[in-house]
Amino acid sequence: MEYRRLGTSGLKVSELSFGSWVTFGNQLQVDNAKQCMHAAYDAGVNFFDNAEVYAQGESERIMGKVLADSGWRRDSYVVSSKVFGGSVPDPKPTQHGLSRKHVFEACHQALERLQVDYLDLYFCHRPDPETPIEETVFAMTELIRQGKVLYWGTSEWSAQELMQAYSVARRYNMTPPTMEQPQYNMLSRERVEREYARLYSEIGLGTTIWSPLHSGLLTGKYNDGIPEGARATLPGYEWLRDLLMETLDEAMKEKLRKLGELAGELGISQATLAIAWCLKNSNVSTVITGASRPDQVAENMKAVEAKEKLTDDVMARIEEILANRP
């Protein structure tokens, strides 16, 4: 496992990390979550990603139980939360968004659920058009000054919104965002490769990318329909099923078939190929992976070595197959 700086900060995160979206509280309870997290930690993963909205807080409670019982030194791992959507069903006006009130209270609630004294990373899960960016930047800066958060960042913010937050922080001697958590994979490239292109050098932006498998599409398992037990069959994830079915036209199936053939030539799985491809981007600080079983964790970790197989010639072949370079 290699460790990459989170942007230009001094924090080093494992190139592959572990996230709990969908799985914790929906597919996994404490015992299974423990097995997966320990498998990841033993493989060198040091960053565990979470959010208040995941399973309405249950995901953080499960992760907190595992962390509390793990015996791991607190200085050996990085844990995150994200604020915006709230942790209760049908949240009241003060229970969601990026107001100073909700940012503060959501932080304290996350600390309690995760059973930690501070959050290493704290993300604004989405932009909030109803809250001035100045208010959110001030709230994050105060949490950092209080020692409850070490680094703050954003998720799915536009480059313009990120620059506004950065400019506000510099103007008023506050702490600017360190990292962004965008979707990035072979099929979703525009934001990371083009929109943010200048931000890596201009403001030292780090990235903790999510969905390297495009919700499983890049594994090839959906080519013939949605298999039983896939996350797209879970109650409440009908939107994911619809999205997958809309994306899977004949042209996409052909691309996935060719990627599968290439992966076979390299002696790796199609999923490993997709994750390793993300790692080839030097502007990616860490790739967040998910798993519901320890053997899936082990499979994901194969991308660490597999990225060496993605030579310039192989990358060129992938570009030819994808035909979607921004």
Beta strands, then each sheet from edge to edge (+ up, - down):
strand 1: 3-5
strand 2: 12-14
strand 3: 16-19
strand 4: 47-49
strand 5: 78-83
strand 6: 119-124
strand 7: 149-154
strand 8: 179-180
strand 9: 206-209
strand 10: 286-289
sheet 1: 1+ 2-
sheet 2: 3+ 4+ 5+ 6+ 7+ 8+ 9+ 10+ 3+
end
